[in-house]
Amino acid sequence: MGEIKVDCKNETCPVPLVETRKALRKASKGDVIEVMGTHQSSKKEIPMAVESMELELLGVREEGGVWSIRIRK
Amino acid sequence: MDKKATLIVHSGDLDKVYSAFIIGLGALSMGMEVSMYFTFWGLERLKKGKLDKASLSRMNMLGLGRWMIRRKMKQAGVASLDKMLKDFVELGGKILACDMTMEIMRVDKENLREDVISDYCGVGTYIKEAMESNVTLFI
């Protein structure tokens, strides 16, 4: 099981969502995807996408305006 | 079965085509299946090299408005339509071209982006898909 990092800092709508989805499609079951970004709406919307795809949200953190979301496929 | 979104892109205006792709990509990112039907002025955007060669629906001001909006979008880091179309196809989105529009506007397949178009169809195909959709929009 691998860990995949997706850097979406300074990207705006809908790039963080799209890049998260692209990474999730490429990942294998059990992989952990960590997305980092600065677009505030995406911080709320990526967990919504995780929920609607019935994946596991491992955590959401924010430090100095940069959020990080961890997802298990 | 996956949830589905079906979008009609009737407008060829730059701002509306942007909206269509952002919504389409958002839906794909949420795990939905998405089909975008390009018809009338929207079909113009599927011609080779014409994806972003469009004016604004309002305040175009002979291209000045478009120039300003493009600059603002670049500053804000908004992705280009080229990237959005590429991502849309990569995430499994379907691009459909209206064959009636092709006939009346005399557009041949060779003039269209055949590399991204998954099918050519009429209203029946749209209605059939719309019946199975959770979201459908006319843009």
Backbone of each chain as ProteinMPNN parsed JSONL, in Angstrom:
{"seq_chain_A": "MGEIKVDCKNETCPVPLVETRKALRKASKGDVIEVMGTHQSSKKEIPMAVESMELELLGVREEGGVWSIRIRK", "coords_chain_A": {"N_chain_A": [[0.846, -1.213, 0.0], [0.626, 2.102, -0.929], [1.669, 5.559, -0.549], [0.389, 8.527, -1.739], [1.159, 11.724, -2.869], [-0.422, 14.84, -3.473], [0.018, 17.924, -4.773], [-1.623, 20.861, -4.541], [-1.294, 23.49, -4.046], [-1.94, 26.974, -4.284], [-3.601, 26.586, -6.45], [-6.782, 26.973, -8.057], [-10.429, 26.66, -8.028], [-11.673, 24.362, -10.456], [-9.489, 22.824, -9.779], [-8.104, 21.557, -7.452], [-10.032, 19.639, -6.639], [-10.305, 18.133, -8.982], [-7.693, 17.176, -9.398], [-7.459, 15.614, -7.136], [-9.358, 13.662, -7.657], [-8.241, 12.524, -9.953], [-5.908, 11.427, -8.888], [-7.027, 9.591, -7.127], [-8.26, 7.835, -8.871], [-6.083, 6.649, -10.079], [-4.874, 5.391, -7.968], [-4.41, 2.409, -5.963], [-6.578, 0.102, -4.251], [-6.635, 0.727, -0.804], [-4.442, 2.38, -0.797], [-3.047, 5.485, 0.413], [-3.96, 8.812, -0.021], [-2.655, 12.003, -0.03], [-3.653, 15.253, -0.095], [-2.652, 18.537, -0.697], [-3.372, 21.992, -0.289], [-4.482, 25.406, -0.988], [-6.823, 26.604, -1.669], [-9.818, 27.609, -0.357], [-12.564, 26.689, -0.491], [-12.257, 24.177, -1.571], [-11.233, 22.746, 0.516], [-13.446, 22.126, 1.993], [-14.932, 20.827, 0.075], [-13.544, 18.619, -0.981], [-13.635, 16.646, 1.109], [-16.42, 16.225, 0.854], [-16.596, 15.025, -1.647], [-15.163, 12.724, -1.111], [-16.889, 11.508, 0.654], [-19.131, 11.101, -1.009], [-18.119, 9.271, -2.75], [-17.802, 7.19, -1.163], [-15.397, 6.69, 0.249], [-12.605, 6.562, 2.581], [-12.15, 9.118, 4.881], [-9.29, 10.268, 6.281], [-8.297, 12.418, 7.657], [-8.296, 15.994, 8.224], [-6.301, 18.774, 8.078], [-5.006, 22.031, 8.928], [-2.552, 24.472, 8.412], [-1.051, 27.516, 8.704], [-2.514, 28.589, 6.519], [-2.358, 26.622, 4.632], [-3.938, 23.72, 3.735], [-4.34, 20.22, 4.444], [-5.381, 17.124, 3.34], [-6.183, 13.834, 4.074], [-6.804, 10.755, 2.552], [-8.14, 7.465, 2.356], [-8.167, 5.013, -0.111]], "CA_chain_A": [[0.0, 0.0, 0.0], [1.479, 3.277, -1.068], [1.174, 6.875, -0.156], [0.503, 9.399, -2.904], [0.992, 13.131, -2.492], [-0.918, 15.705, -4.539], [0.235, 19.314, -4.357], [-2.516, 21.784, -5.252], [-1.163, 24.827, -3.462], [-2.137, 28.093, -5.218], [-4.532, 26.238, -7.532], [-8.137, 27.369, -7.71], [-11.544, 25.821, -8.45], [-11.925, 23.125, -9.721], [-8.272, 22.003, -9.914], [-7.831, 20.617, -6.35], [-10.991, 18.528, -6.71], [-9.996, 17.312, -10.155], [-6.426, 16.468, -9.173], [-7.743, 14.579, -6.132], [-10.068, 12.58, -8.356], [-7.288, 11.854, -10.846], [-5.023, 10.609, -8.043], [-7.813, 8.476, -6.585], [-8.485, 6.851, -9.943], [-4.843, 5.922, -10.356], [-4.459, 4.672, -6.77], [-4.973, 1.071, -5.73], [-7.347, 0.019, -3.009], [-5.779, 0.695, 0.373], [-3.476, 3.49, -0.866], [-3.421, 6.741, 1.083], [-3.693, 9.991, -0.85], [-2.627, 13.239, 0.739], [-3.78, 16.423, -0.974], [-2.385, 19.806, -0.012], [-3.836, 23.113, -1.096], [-4.76, 26.688, -0.334], [-8.169, 27.055, -2.065], [-10.602, 27.308, 0.844], [-13.767, 25.874, -0.743], [-11.854, 22.791, -1.821], [-11.011, 22.101, 1.808], [-14.75, 21.572, 2.385], [-15.535, 20.02, -0.985], [-12.862, 17.329, -1.166], [-14.308, 15.669, 1.985], [-17.746, 15.885, 0.299], [-16.369, 14.064, -2.735], [-14.735, 11.477, -0.457], [-18.1, 10.898, 1.191], [-20.033, 10.616, -2.054], [-17.505, 8.095, -3.38], [-17.746, 6.191, -0.093], [-14.024, 6.381, 0.616], [-12.376, 6.875, 3.988], [-11.456, 10.371, 5.166], [-8.434, 9.992, 7.432], [-8.083, 13.618, 8.454], [-8.145, 17.298, 7.57], [-5.528, 19.678, 8.934], [-4.623, 23.291, 8.272], [-1.494, 25.187, 9.107], [-0.542, 28.666, 7.949], [-3.25, 28.799, 5.263], [-2.244, 25.442, 3.753], [-4.635, 22.562, 4.295], [-3.908, 18.896, 3.99], [-6.479, 16.166, 3.502], [-5.724, 12.466, 3.829], [-7.902, 9.889, 2.132], [-7.758, 6.102, 2.018], [-9.037, 4.44, -1.141]], "C_chain_A": [[0.872, 1.25, 0.0], [0.85, 4.55, -0.54], [1.446, 7.829, -1.324], [0.267, 10.836, -2.456], [0.552, 13.945, -3.702], [-0.782, 17.143, -4.048], [-0.64, 20.248, -5.189], [-2.426, 23.184, -4.657], [-1.234, 25.885, -4.571], [-2.998, 27.75, -6.431], [-5.935, 26.63, -7.081], [-9.157, 26.383, -8.276], [-11.495, 25.553, -9.944], [-10.69, 22.233, -9.601], [-8.023, 21.07, -8.719], [-8.76, 19.396, -6.339], [-10.618, 17.558, -7.824], [-8.714, 16.515, -9.937], [-6.594, 15.362, -8.123], [-8.385, 13.372, -6.802], [-9.119, 11.796, -9.265], [-6.381, 10.919, -10.029], [-5.777, 9.392, -7.508], [-8.051, 7.403, -7.636], [-7.254, 5.999, -10.195], [-4.436, 5.036, -9.18], [-5.07, 3.271, -6.718], [-5.726, 1.09, -4.406], [-6.401, -0.11, -1.818], [-4.744, 1.814, 0.383], [-3.997, 4.708, -0.114], [-3.018, 7.905, 0.181], [-3.709, 11.212, 0.057], [-2.635, 14.413, -0.224], [-3.483, 17.664, -0.143], [-2.833, 20.943, -0.904], [-4.106, 24.35, -0.274], [-6.156, 27.212, -0.665], [-9.173, 26.627, -0.998], [-11.83, 26.43, 0.595], [-13.42, 24.404, -0.95], [-11.624, 22.032, -0.521], [-12.325, 21.488, 2.32], [-15.247, 20.551, 1.362], [-14.841, 18.682, -1.222], [-13.436, 16.289, -0.193], [-15.708, 15.284, 1.506], [-17.606, 14.838, -0.804], [-15.984, 12.701, -2.158], [-15.973, 10.733, 0.062], [-18.975, 10.323, 0.074], [-19.443, 9.415, -2.797], [-17.31, 6.958, -2.381], [-16.334, 5.709, 0.178], [-13.813, 6.821, 2.064], [-11.573, 8.169, 4.144], [-10.633, 10.178, 6.436], [-8.199, 11.231, 8.28], [-7.952, 14.869, 7.617], [-7.38, 18.191, 8.552], [-5.294, 20.979, 8.193], [-3.574, 23.991, 9.103], [-0.995, 26.305, 8.208], [-1.2, 28.842, 6.588], [-3.137, 27.642, 4.283], [-2.958, 24.272, 4.421], [-4.092, 21.268, 3.715], [-5.012, 17.91, 4.321], [-5.942, 14.782, 3.168], [-6.922, 11.544, 3.599], [-7.367, 8.469, 1.93], [-8.744, 5.559, 0.985], [-9.489, 3.055, -0.72]], "O_chain_A": [[1.75, 1.41, 0.848], [-0.316, 4.598, -0.15], [2.567, 7.926, -1.824], [-0.7, 11.128, -1.752], [1.071, 13.776, -4.805], [-1.38, 17.532, -3.045], [-0.426, 20.407, -6.391], [-3.369, 23.97, -4.754], [-0.665, 25.712, -5.648], [-3.108, 28.56, -7.351], [-6.243, 26.625, -5.889], [-8.795, 25.399, -8.92], [-11.278, 26.514, -10.683], [-10.81, 21.034, -9.352], [-7.753, 19.889, -8.934], [-8.331, 18.275, -6.066], [-10.615, 16.341, -7.642], [-8.653, 15.327, -10.251], [-5.957, 14.312, -8.207], [-8.013, 12.226, -6.553], [-9.184, 10.569, -9.339], [-6.122, 9.782, -10.423], [-5.227, 8.292, -7.445], [-8.044, 6.211, -7.331], [-7.347, 4.806, -10.482], [-3.733, 4.042, -9.366], [-6.095, 2.992, -7.34], [-5.535, 1.97, -3.567], [-5.491, -0.938, -1.817], [-4.221, 2.166, 1.441], [-5.202, 4.936, -0.013], [-1.891, 7.973, -0.31], [-4.655, 11.427, 0.814], [-1.742, 14.554, -1.06], [-3.993, 17.824, 0.966], [-2.695, 20.877, -2.126], [-3.981, 24.354, 0.95], [-6.631, 28.153, -0.028], [-9.361, 25.434, -0.758], [-12.111, 25.526, 1.381], [-14.171, 23.509, -0.563], [-11.801, 20.815, -0.467], [-12.315, 20.459, 2.995], [-15.885, 19.557, 1.709], [-15.487, 17.714, -1.622], [-13.702, 15.159, -0.605], [-16.145, 14.153, 1.719], [-18.39, 13.892, -0.885], [-16.419, 11.66, -2.65], [-16.092, 9.515, -0.069], [-19.493, 9.211, 0.187], [-20.177, 8.634, -3.402], [-16.738, 5.915, -2.699], [-16.082, 4.512, 0.32], [-14.711, 7.378, 2.695], [-10.47, 8.3, 3.614], [-11.176, 9.955, 7.518], [-7.933, 11.126, 9.478], [-7.55, 14.819, 6.454], [-7.772, 18.337, 9.71], [-5.375, 21.022, 6.966], [-3.684, 24.094, 10.325], [-0.567, 26.06, 7.08], [-0.537, 29.2, 5.615], [-3.751, 27.672, 3.216], [-2.619, 23.884, 5.539], [-3.477, 21.239, 2.65], [-5.512, 17.869, 5.445], [-5.327, 14.577, 2.122], [-7.902, 11.557, 4.344], [-6.273, 8.286, 1.396], [-9.961, 5.623, 1.159], [-10.231, 2.399, -1.452]]}, "seq_chain_B": "MDKKATLIVHSGDLDKVYSAFIIGLGALSMGMEVSMYFTFWGLERLKKGKLDKASLSRMNMLGLGRWMIRRKMKQAGVASLDKMLKDFVELGGKILACDMTMEIMRVDKENLREDVISDYCGVGTYIKEAMESNVTLFI", "coords_chain_B": {"N_chain_B": [[-25.572, 1.796, -9.1], [-23.618, 4.384, -10.633], [-24.054, 7.895, -9.92], [-25.359, 10.371, -12.156], [-24.585, 13.091, -14.381], [-25.817, 15.272, -16.836], [-25.086, 17.44, -19.334], [-26.073, 20.122, -21.421], [-24.414, 21.913, -23.825], [-25.12, 24.648, -25.229], [-24.459, 27.215, -25.689], [-21.763, 29.041, -27.15], [-20.231, 30.844, -25.953], [-17.388, 32.155, -24.266], [-17.341, 32.448, -21.414], [-19.517, 30.897, -20.631], [-18.887, 28.39, -21.596], [-16.661, 27.861, -20.071], [-17.975, 27.708, -17.547], [-19.513, 25.427, -18.001], [-17.552, 23.41, -18.299], [-16.313, 23.55, -15.798], [-18.383, 22.777, -14.094], [-18.894, 20.225, -15.137], [-16.423, 18.959, -14.646], [-16.383, 19.16, -11.887], [-18.511, 17.491, -11.203], [-17.564, 15.018, -12.172], [-15.407, 14.765, -10.475], [-16.669, 14.352, -8.091], [-17.381, 11.83, -8.328], [-19.344, 11.218, -10.142], [-20.905, 10.101, -13.241], [-20.425, 11.751, -16.318], [-21.888, 13.445, -19.069], [-21.414, 15.613, -21.762], [-23.237, 17.457, -23.964], [-22.705, 18.922, -26.968], [-24.117, 21.478, -28.766], [-25.567, 23.555, -31.351], [-24.287, 26.815, -30.958], [-22.452, 26.004, -29.187], [-21.201, 23.836, -30.341], [-19.335, 24.932, -31.997], [-17.106, 25.283, -30.406], [-15.954, 22.828, -30.387], [-14.679, 22.612, -32.729], [-11.62, 22.118, -34.475], [-8.933, 23.731, -32.92], [-10.507, 25.787, -31.932], [-11.353, 25.925, -29.348], [-10.962, 27.844, -27.249], [-11.397, 30.127, -28.621], [-13.347, 32.276, -28.333], [-15.956, 34.698, -27.672], [-17.059, 36.814, -24.931], [-20.186, 36.392, -23.157], [-21.308, 38.665, -22.202], [-20.33, 42.114, -21.985], [-18.179, 42.008, -23.779], [-16.971, 43.875, -25.355], [-15.748, 44.304, -27.975], [-13.695, 42.508, -27.711], [-12.078, 43.508, -25.75], [-13.074, 43.121, -23.19], [-12.917, 40.372, -23.017], [-10.166, 40.053, -23.097], [-9.494, 41.27, -20.669], [-10.801, 39.611, -18.805], [-9.548, 37.162, -19.303], [-6.969, 37.839, -18.444], [-7.409, 38.322, -15.734], [-8.245, 35.788, -14.984], [-5.978, 34.317, -15.419], [-4.283, 35.462, -13.54], [-5.581, 34.6, -11.25], [-5.075, 31.977, -11.4], [-6.676, 30.2, -12.821], [-7.448, 27.249, -14.559], [-6.693, 26.464, -18.017], [-8.979, 26.164, -20.825], [-8.144, 24.123, -22.459], [-6.723, 22.443, -20.726], [-8.801, 21.764, -19.041], [-10.532, 20.352, -20.725], [-8.906, 18.203, -21.371], [-8.522, 17.01, -18.847], [-11.176, 16.39, -18.324], [-11.778, 14.399, -20.209], [-9.864, 12.533, -19.455], [-10.814, 11.799, -16.947], [-12.901, 10.261, -17.634], [-15.149, 11.486, -18.663], [-17.793, 12.107, -21.045], [-17.877, 13.441, -24.329], [-20.192, 14.725, -26.487], [-21.387, 15.242, -29.784], [-23.767, 17.187, -31.509], [-25.509, 15.932, -34.173], [-27.356, 17.083, -35.865], [-26.863, 19.824, -35.719], [-24.369, 19.768, -36.913], [-25.109, 19.168, -39.476], [-26.781, 21.37, -40.269], [-25.023, 23.511, -39.97], [-23.121, 22.79, -41.622], [-20.803, 21.249, -40.845], [-18.122, 19.069, -40.901], [-17.037, 15.867, -39.648], [-14.281, 15.754, -39.817], [-13.499, 18.315, -39.291], [-13.848, 18.594, -36.656], [-12.93, 17.984, -33.179], [-12.145, 15.047, -33.184], [-10.662, 13.403, -31.61], [-11.513, 13.738, -29.016], [-14.237, 13.464, -28.991], [-16.838, 11.342, -28.118], [-19.12, 10.397, -29.272], [-21.628, 10.925, -31.896], [-24.723, 12.421, -32.063], [-28.347, 12.651, -31.601], [-31.299, 14.322, -30.265], [-32.68, 12.321, -28.954], [-30.813, 10.613, -27.761], [-29.782, 12.286, -25.82], [-32.103, 12.749, -24.214], [-32.638, 10.184, -23.326], [-30.389, 9.7, -21.738], [-30.695, 11.829, -19.959], [-32.966, 11.113, -18.593], [-31.997, 9.188, -16.935], [-30.431, 10.63, -15.299], [-29.172, 12.487, -12.444], [-28.612, 15.096, -12.338], [-29.21, 17.654, -14.621], [-28.381, 20.043, -17.038], [-28.85, 23.032, -18.951], [-26.847, 24.92, -20.848]], "CA_chain_B": [[-25.121, 2.508, -10.302], [-23.111, 5.726, -10.344], [-24.922, 9.029, -10.223], [-25.031, 10.878, -13.473], [-24.898, 14.477, -14.755], [-25.898, 15.425, -18.283], [-25.064, 18.876, -19.608], [-26.156, 20.58, -22.804], [-23.653, 23.139, -24.048], [-25.733, 25.29, -26.385], [-23.735, 28.465, -25.891], [-20.345, 28.942, -27.483], [-19.553, 31.958, -25.287], [-16.248, 31.717, -23.45], [-17.675, 32.337, -19.985], [-20.455, 29.797, -20.404], [-18.167, 27.13, -21.834], [-15.899, 27.673, -18.823], [-18.898, 27.219, -16.51], [-19.894, 24.054, -18.333], [-16.45, 22.497, -17.986], [-16.082, 23.524, -14.346], [-19.447, 21.944, -13.515], [-18.66, 18.853, -15.59], [-15.276, 18.423, -13.911], [-16.795, 19.027, -10.491], [-19.347, 16.29, -11.093], [-16.673, 13.852, -12.312], [-14.581, 14.676, -9.267], [-17.519, 13.855, -7.011], [-17.633, 10.42, -8.596], [-20.48, 11.016, -11.05], [-20.66, 9.963, -14.676], [-20.835, 13.018, -16.926], [-21.916, 13.609, -20.515], [-21.645, 16.978, -22.217], [-23.75, 17.476, -25.335], [-22.415, 20.205, -27.616], [-25.053, 21.743, -29.836], [-25.598, 24.942, -31.842], [-23.057, 27.618, -30.856], [-21.509, 25.225, -28.386], [-20.447, 22.934, -31.229], [-18.224, 25.726, -32.519], [-15.955, 25.098, -29.507], [-15.342, 21.513, -30.646], [-13.911, 22.646, -33.971], [-10.182, 22.095, -34.213], [-8.294, 25.016, -32.644], [-11.476, 26.846, -31.605], [-11.881, 25.729, -27.999], [-11.045, 29.082, -26.455], [-11.5, 31.28, -29.528], [-14.733, 32.691, -28.171], [-16.137, 35.981, -26.993], [-17.846, 36.741, -23.697], [-21.622, 36.571, -23.38], [-21.582, 40.068, -21.88], [-19.179, 42.999, -21.812], [-17.038, 41.573, -24.585], [-16.39, 45.147, -25.798], [-14.882, 44.04, -29.127], [-12.528, 41.709, -27.339], [-11.384, 44.097, -24.596], [-13.592, 42.432, -22.003], [-12.346, 39.017, -23.023], [-8.759, 40.191, -22.738], [-9.43, 41.549, -19.234], [-11.205, 38.41, -18.058], [-8.455, 36.182, -19.451], [-5.862, 38.273, -17.595], [-7.825, 38.087, -14.338], [-8.285, 34.34, -14.739], [-4.591, 33.871, -15.355], [-3.774, 35.889, -12.226], [-6.212, 33.781, -10.21], [-4.606, 30.61, -11.587], [-7.719, 29.342, -13.389], [-6.916, 26.362, -15.599], [-7.138, 26.775, -19.375], [-9.992, 25.234, -21.341], [-7.433, 22.953, -22.979], [-6.444, 21.533, -19.613], [-10.065, 21.254, -18.524], [-11.029, 19.335, -21.651], [-8.024, 17.038, -21.231], [-8.873, 16.372, -17.57], [-12.541, 15.87, -18.45], [-11.7, 13.129, -20.935], [-9.064, 11.607, -18.639], [-11.64, 11.301, -15.839], [-13.971, 9.415, -18.159], [-16.296, 12.266, -19.15], [-18.094, 11.898, -22.465], [-18.185, 14.619, -25.132], [-21.056, 14.305, -27.591], [-21.638, 16.311, -30.752], [-25.109, 17.127, -32.102], [-25.327, 15.739, -35.62], [-28.224, 18.01, -36.6], [-26.104, 21.081, -35.825], [-23.315, 19.544, -37.905], [-25.731, 19.224, -40.792], [-27.213, 22.719, -40.658], [-23.882, 24.427, -40.014], [-22.18, 22.177, -42.57], [-19.551, 20.898, -40.174], [-17.769, 17.655, -41.065], [-16.281, 15.267, -38.54], [-12.847, 16.053, -39.956], [-13.241, 19.647, -38.738], [-14.084, 18.561, -35.206], [-11.944, 17.294, -32.342], [-12.562, 13.637, -33.128], [-9.894, 12.725, -30.564], [-12.191, 13.821, -27.707], [-15.675, 13.223, -29.125], [-17.094, 9.9, -28.003], [-20.192, 9.999, -30.185], [-22.408, 11.948, -32.609], [-26.066, 11.94, -31.765], [-29.469, 13.576, -31.635], [-31.968, 14.642, -29.008], [-33.129, 11.096, -28.293], [-29.734, 10.118, -26.909], [-29.739, 13.168, -24.646], [-33.263, 12.508, -23.341], [-32.467, 8.883, -22.682], [-29.415, 9.877, -20.652], [-31.231, 12.778, -18.966], [-33.924, 10.367, -17.772], [-31.238, 8.412, -15.94], [-29.502, 11.539, -14.624], [-29.568, 13.177, -11.218], [-28.411, 16.514, -12.619], [-29.106, 17.975, -16.039], [-28.328, 21.503, -17.198], [-28.8, 23.615, -20.294], [-25.959, 26.083, -20.694]], "C_chain_B": [[-24.638, 3.909, -9.927], [-24.143, 6.786, -10.649], [-24.436, 9.679, -11.507], [-25.418, 12.344, -13.665], [-24.84, 14.59, -16.267], [-26.048, 16.911, -18.606], [-25.241, 19.14, -21.103], [-25.364, 21.873, -22.905], [-24.155, 23.745, -25.352], [-24.976, 26.562, -26.727], [-22.293, 28.188, -26.266], [-19.56, 30.055, -26.813], [-18.504, 31.444, -24.305], [-16.625, 31.479, -21.992], [-18.585, 31.148, -19.716], [-19.793, 28.439, -20.632], [-17.273, 26.822, -20.635], [-16.796, 27.088, -17.738], [-19.234, 25.756, -16.744], [-18.784, 23.078, -17.947], [-16.179, 22.415, -16.488], [-17.134, 22.629, -13.67], [-19.219, 20.473, -13.883], [-17.516, 18.198, -14.821], [-15.609, 18.223, -12.441], [-17.592, 17.753, -10.286], [-18.506, 15.023, -11.222], [-15.86, 13.646, -11.042], [-15.368, 14.149, -8.079], [-17.908, 12.393, -7.263], [-18.818, 10.162, -9.506], [-19.992, 10.666, -12.454], [-21.152, 11.257, -15.319], [-20.809, 12.935, -18.45], [-22.176, 15.072, -20.826], [-22.039, 16.941, -23.692], [-23.521, 18.858, -25.939], [-23.336, 20.389, -28.812], [-25.025, 23.225, -30.206], [-24.27, 25.673, -31.654], [-22.011, 26.896, -30.031], [-20.627, 24.347, -29.264], [-19.211, 23.626, -31.817], [-16.934, 25.489, -31.713], [-15.275, 23.749, -29.724], [-14.625, 21.471, -31.981], [-12.431, 22.717, -33.618], [-9.638, 23.516, -34.005], [-9.227, 26.125, -32.205], [-11.943, 26.819, -30.155], [-12.004, 27.029, -27.207], [-11.107, 30.325, -27.339], [-12.928, 31.813, -29.511], [-14.804, 34.047, -27.503], [-16.973, 35.776, -25.742], [-19.323, 36.947, -24.003], [-22.05, 38.006, -23.072], [-20.278, 40.821, -21.754], [-17.942, 42.526, -22.587], [-16.252, 42.785, -25.085], [-15.329, 44.933, -26.89], [-13.589, 43.317, -28.73], [-11.793, 42.24, -26.117], [-11.796, 43.384, -23.3], [-12.998, 41.04, -21.889], [-10.889, 39.051, -22.582], [-8.622, 40.403, -21.227], [-9.753, 40.311, -18.393], [-10.103, 37.35, -18.113], [-7.286, 36.52, -18.531], [-6.165, 37.982, -16.132], [-7.798, 36.587, -14.023], [-6.875, 33.796, -14.607], [-3.995, 34.216, -13.989], [-4.305, 34.996, -11.115], [-5.794, 32.316, -10.326], [-5.675, 29.663, -12.104], [-7.121, 28.521, -14.534], [-7.453, 26.771, -16.973], [-8.213, 25.78, -19.804], [-9.341, 23.973, -21.887], [-7.178, 21.927, -21.876], [-7.749, 20.93, -19.085], [-10.621, 20.149, -19.419], [-10.218, 18.045, -21.501], [-8.375, 16.27, -19.954], [-10.246, 15.712, -17.649], [-12.523, 14.489, -19.118], [-10.94, 12.084, -20.103], [-9.892, 10.999, -17.499], [-12.861, 10.523, -16.335], [-15.215, 10.156, -18.597], [-16.519, 12.037, -20.637], [-18.444, 13.225, -23.129], [-19.007, 14.139, -26.316], [-21.351, 15.491, -28.492], [-23.006, 16.1, -31.386], [-24.983, 17.021, -33.618], [-26.24, 16.643, -36.45], [-27.536, 19.36, -36.784], [-25.02, 20.938, -36.898], [-23.877, 19.669, -39.313], [-26.084, 20.661, -41.184], [-26.058, 23.711, -40.745], [-22.803, 23.908, -40.967], [-20.794, 21.946, -41.954], [-19.301, 19.411, -40.392], [-16.985, 17.17, -39.856], [-14.806, 15.649, -38.592], [-12.5, 17.423, -39.363], [-13.38, 19.69, -37.225], [-12.984, 17.795, -34.485], [-12.364, 15.837, -32.147], [-11.851, 12.878, -32.012], [-10.6, 12.765, -29.206], [-13.681, 13.48, -27.778], [-15.95, 11.724, -29.031], [-18.249, 9.46, -28.893], [-20.875, 11.209, -30.83], [-23.854, 11.509, -32.474], [-27.118, 13.036, -31.846], [-30.127, 13.69, -30.273], [-32.386, 13.38, -28.233], [-32.091, 10.551, -27.322], [-29.649, 10.951, -25.636], [-30.89, 12.84, -23.687], [-33.116, 11.182, -22.61], [-31.497, 9.0, -21.506], [-29.953, 10.778, -19.556], [-32.213, 12.075, -18.032], [-33.231, 9.6, -16.658], [-30.347, 9.309, -15.081], [-30.082, 12.147, -13.362], [-29.471, 14.68, -11.396], [-28.439, 16.681, -14.126], [-29.244, 19.481, -16.208], [-28.278, 21.888, -18.664], [-28.0, 24.909, -20.194], [-25.794, 26.803, -22.018]], "O_chain_B": [[-25.179, 4.54, -9.019], [-24.998, 6.611, -11.517], [-23.273, 9.557, -11.891], [-26.454, 12.787, -13.17], [-23.925, 14.068, -16.903], [-27.017, 17.553, -18.2], [-24.637, 18.469, -21.94], [-25.612, 22.82, -22.159], [-23.681, 23.404, -26.435], [-24.862, 26.942, -27.893], [-21.676, 27.241, -25.778], [-18.364, 30.209, -27.063], [-18.703, 30.444, -23.615], [-16.279, 30.453, -21.406], [-18.446, 30.469, -18.698], [-20.1, 27.464, -19.947], [-17.142, 25.667, -20.23], [-16.439, 26.104, -17.089], [-19.241, 24.949, -15.815], [-19.048, 22.04, -17.339], [-15.855, 21.348, -15.966], [-16.813, 21.831, -12.79], [-19.339, 19.588, -13.035], [-17.613, 17.046, -14.398], [-15.18, 17.25, -11.821], [-17.379, 17.024, -9.317], [-18.706, 14.064, -10.476], [-15.65, 12.52, -10.592], [-14.794, 13.564, -7.161], [-18.67, 11.802, -6.497], [-19.26, 9.021, -9.639], [-18.836, 10.898, -12.809], [-22.179, 11.801, -14.913], [-19.857, 12.433, -19.046], [-23.051, 15.697, -20.227], [-21.289, 16.466, -24.546], [-24.082, 19.848, -25.469], [-23.345, 19.583, -29.743], [-24.512, 24.049, -29.448], [-23.237, 25.208, -32.135], [-20.815, 27.155, -30.168], [-19.451, 24.14, -28.968], [-18.192, 22.994, -32.094], [-15.832, 25.495, -32.26], [-14.141, 23.55, -29.289], [-14.036, 20.455, -32.348], [-12.042, 23.295, -32.604], [-9.868, 24.397, -34.834], [-8.813, 27.28, -32.109], [-12.822, 27.59, -29.769], [-13.027, 27.281, -26.57], [-10.895, 31.441, -26.866], [-13.624, 31.805, -30.525], [-13.857, 34.494, -26.857], [-17.527, 34.699, -25.52], [-19.674, 37.595, -24.989], [-23.037, 38.497, -23.619], [-19.24, 40.233, -21.452], [-16.813, 42.632, -22.108], [-15.03, 42.733, -25.221], [-14.174, 45.33, -26.74], [-12.539, 43.504, -29.345], [-10.986, 41.533, -25.514], [-10.964, 43.09, -22.441], [-12.627, 40.591, -20.805], [-10.434, 38.209, -21.808], [-7.76, 39.807, -20.582], [-9.075, 40.009, -17.411], [-9.772, 36.726, -17.105], [-6.685, 35.638, -17.918], [-5.324, 37.476, -15.39], [-7.382, 36.175, -12.94], [-6.611, 32.921, -13.782], [-3.309, 33.406, -13.364], [-3.592, 34.671, -10.165], [-6.118, 31.505, -9.459], [-5.604, 28.458, -11.863], [-6.382, 29.043, -15.368], [-8.534, 27.352, -17.077], [-8.344, 24.7, -19.228], [-9.908, 22.885, -21.795], [-7.382, 20.726, -22.054], [-7.805, 19.752, -18.73], [-11.12, 19.135, -18.93], [-10.769, 16.944, -21.505], [-8.509, 15.047, -19.97], [-10.458, 14.623, -17.115], [-13.165, 13.547, -18.654], [-11.32, 10.915, -20.054], [-9.702, 9.84, -17.131], [-13.743, 10.171, -15.552], [-16.237, 9.531, -18.878], [-15.576, 11.804, -21.393], [-19.197, 14.03, -22.581], [-18.58, 13.257, -27.061], [-21.541, 16.611, -28.017], [-23.365, 14.981, -31.755], [-24.423, 17.904, -34.268], [-25.936, 16.937, -37.606], [-27.609, 19.967, -37.853], [-24.781, 21.854, -37.685], [-23.229, 20.195, -40.218], [-25.742, 21.12, -42.274], [-26.122, 24.661, -41.526], [-21.73, 24.496, -41.102], [-19.773, 22.389, -42.478], [-20.167, 18.585, -40.102], [-16.357, 17.952, -39.141], [-14.163, 15.843, -37.56], [-11.356, 17.668, -38.979], [-13.067, 20.698, -36.591], [-12.213, 17.057, -35.097], [-12.867, 15.452, -31.092], [-12.341, 11.86, -31.524], [-10.327, 11.933, -28.34], [-14.314, 13.235, -26.751], [-15.369, 10.932, -29.773], [-18.353, 8.281, -29.234], [-20.725, 12.346, -30.383], [-24.179, 10.352, -32.739], [-26.812, 14.195, -32.124], [-29.596, 13.224, -29.264], [-32.435, 13.387, -27.003], [-32.415, 10.092, -26.227], [-29.471, 10.428, -24.537], [-30.671, 12.673, -22.487], [-33.43, 11.074, -21.425], [-31.747, 8.472, -20.423], [-29.711, 10.541, -18.372], [-32.292, 12.388, -16.844], [-33.794, 9.387, -15.583], [-29.597, 8.819, -14.237], [-31.294, 12.305, -13.218], [-30.146, 15.446, -10.708], [-27.77, 15.937, -14.843], [-30.109, 20.112, -15.601], [-27.737, 21.165, -19.5], [-28.418, 25.867, -19.543], [-25.084, 27.806, -22.092]]}, "name": "protein", "num_of_chains": 2, "seq": "MGEIKVDCKNETCPVPLVETRKALRKASKGDVIEVMGTHQSSKKEIPMAVESMELELLGVREEGGVWSIRIRKMDKKATLIVHSGDLDKVYSAFIIGLGALSMGMEVSMYFTFWGLERLKKGKLDKASLSRMNMLGLGRWMIRRKMKQAGVASLDKMLKDFVELGGKILACDMTMEIMRVDKENLREDVISDYCGVGTYIKEAMESNVTLFI"}
